[in-house]
């Protein structure tokens, strides 16, 4: 009796089952590439945030802090604060009223926060889709394989376990592969979504702190 291995069942499977498994394999590759890319993004974002937080609270003058800043290279809290500070300097040249200056700064920082959110969330919807769809694709392949197995049994006079087992194993193989693809994608999605929310909360807190600093600075300089 021929031993049932993964490769044996794969090559003996029907064309439709092979097509589904190829799709699941491609989805797995895409998921793992996205997982590693997102890991690099979040790892770098955390390092940048810690470095900027240390420099910001070191007592350095804001003009000196952002003197050599490249607006196309900044990210995270630095981008949010830089956007607000740039708007602050631009509006302050036109008016000395506290309210319009702060409104412009907060609006600019909200836009920067939204852009940072898009950057951090990029790819997460793909992981969520792969994680939710893959088990259903695998289950569909299993149902299809079971149907084909029962159809093949119609012409057999005596259906023994040895006859049924290969078809059932082949059918269940797609479910196993679907779960194999889905589980890492779901775990990564949940992990990165939590890290994204944590970083965005830090950025928002930084924006609030910076807005308070600017407000105190304007009130202090405002002539009585």
Secondary structure, 3 states (H helix, E strand, C coil): CCCCCHHHHHHHCCHHHHHHHHHHHHHHHHHHHHHHHHHHHHHHHHHHHHHHHHHHCCCCCHHHHCCCCCCCCCCCHHHHHHHHHHHHHHHHCCCCCHHHHHHHHHHHHHHHHHHHHHHHHCCHHHHHHHHHHHHHHHHHHHHHHHHHHHHHHCCCCCCCHHHHHHHHHHHHHHHHHHHHHHHHHHHHHHHHHHHHHHHHHHHHHHHHHHHHHHHHHHHHHCCC
